Each structure stands twice: as structure tokens, then as C-alpha cells.
Amino acid sequence: MKGSYHPLPVSDRTGFVYCPPGYGQEDRRYPVVYALGESRESFEKYLGKLETAFKKGAAPFLLAGLDCDWDREMTPWAAPAAFRGQPDFGGGADLLLSVLEKSIKPAMDEAFLTHCEPQHQAVMGYSLGGLAALYSLYRCSCFGGCACLSG
């Protein structure tokens, strides 16, 4: 891996920021993809392929991974657990997206060289993270795209 990792620039959330190779070496700004419910370890197996795509001409971007409580924060409404013995869904997506929009995104825009306009900001996730990502387009005006993987 030739890119670099940095801590998420807020104190009340854990996560990471991946910066592509060459970040900060020239005067340019980058789009940001916010990955809901993702740890650094879950992305490391894909970063080689991502960096290869950057070398082949794909536009580089910053990747911000946010640790989230899947059952409590990823659903737009409270609901009973899908499986017996599992916790109920908390319906905390509105609060999660509010923190993302009002705290995490502004901190990212201040700490990193970002294109802060909605057309350069996206949210992604898989499973319940995909549901929350899709829901973000309904609830937030600061994101211009999402990737909902198996939501």
C-alpha cells in the first residue's frame, strides 16, 4: 500500500481516513467517500486493487471509514430483530447521519484537502450500512451519491 492512513478528525467517533498515493504533494482537492460501519482492517484487502485503479487513471479519492453500531445506528426506524436472540434494530440512522453531516463532514473538510460540494461527496455501505447510505440521500443535502451494497 502506498497511500496513508490517518485517524478520523473528530474525538467522539472512531474510524480512519485513507489518503491515496500522492495526497498532499500537489495543490489539488479530492472527493470523499464515507464508508458506514467499516473498519480499517476490512478495507486493507481491497486497497491494493484500488491503488492499481488509481495508477490506471481512476480518479483518486479519500475514504473515510466510520465505526458504527450496526443494530442501533444503521436503521431509519426501530424494528424487532430479524433473528431470534439478536438485538432489536434501534432506528438511530437519523442521529448517525446528523453526526456525519454536522460534525464529521465539516471536520473532514477542514482537516483534509477535500472537494466539499455535494457532487464530490458520497456515502457507502453494505447490508445495514447500505440501507443507511441510501437513506442518507433522503435525509442529507451534503451528499451527491451513495453506494448501497446488499442493503
N, C-alpha and C positions, 0 to 999 in steps of 0.2 A: 504494500500500500504506500502510495506516495503522497496522499493527502494528509490532513492533520485533524486531530480531534481536540475539542475544547468543551469545557463544561457549559451547560445551558446558563445564560446570563441572568438568571433570577434565583433568588435564595429559597423560595418556597416550593420549588419543583425540582425533581431530579431529571436528568436527561443529558443529552450530548448534542454537539454541533459538529458535523463533518464538513470540512472545507476541502474543495478539490485541489489537485496539484496546481501550483502556480498562484493560489489565492494570495492576494496582498502584494504580489510582485509587480503589478501594474495598476494603473488607475482605471479600474473597472468595477462595476457593481454586479451582483449576482441575484438570480431568482432564489426563492426559498421554498422548500417542500417540508412541511411539518408532518412527521410520522407519529400518529397517535398510538400509544401503547407499545412502543418499540424501544428496546434496549440496544446499546452499542453492540453487544455480542450478537444479537440477532441479525444485524446488518453486515458484520465483518465478512461473512462468507460471500456476500454479493459485491463488495466494494471493488474487488479486482475486475469484475465484469463491467462495473460502472466506470471505472477509470479507463478501461480499454475503450469503452464507447466514447469517453471524452477525447481520447487520443485520435479516434477516428472521425472526430468532428461534431459529436453531440455537444450541445450547449451545456457547459458546466453549471452546477447549482449547489447551494448549501442545503444540507439535510439536517434538520433538527428533530431528534428523536425524543419523545416525551414519555416518561414512565407514567402510567395511568392505572387506576384500579378498574379492571375490566368490568366487573359486575356492578360496581357502584357508579362509575362515571361515563360509561360509553352508551347508555341507552337514553333516548329522549324522554321516556316516561318509565315509571315504576311498573314492574311486572313480576309475576311469580317465576321462580327458577324454571329453566327448561328441563332440567333433570333432577330427579329425586336426590336429596342430600346436598344439593348445590345451593349457594346463597341466592336470594331473590335479586332481581335487577333493580338498581337503585334509582334510575331515572335522573342521574346527575349530569347529563350531557350539556344542558344549558349552562350550568356553573362551569364545567370544564371549558366550554367554548368561550365563555365570558373571560375566564382567566387567560386563555390563549389570545383572544383579541385585545384585551385591555392591559395585559401585563407582559406576557411572553413575547408577542409580536413586536410591541414597541421597544422592548429591551433588545431584541434581536436587531431591529433596525438601527438602534443606537450603537450597539457593540460591534456589529459586522457591516461589511460593505454590501448592503442589500439594495435591490430594486424594491421599494416598499409599496408600489402601486399594486392593486388587486390582480391585475393581469400577470404579475410576476410572483404571485403567492399562491400556494396550493396546500391542501391537506390530504393526507392519505392514511389508509389503514386497512387491515384485513379483519374479517369476522366482525366482532362488535366495533372494532376500530374503523372498519369500512362504513358501518352504519353511522357512526359519529362523524366521519369525514363527509359523507353525503349530506347529513343533517346540517353540517357547517355552512353549506351553500344556501340553505334556507334561513339560518339564524344570523350569519355574519356577512357584513358587506366588504370585509377586507380581503377575502379570498376569491380568486377568479377561477379556481379549478379544484377538482378533487379526483382521487383515485379510490374507488370503493371496490376492494378485492374481497369477494365472497361475503359481502355484507348482508 
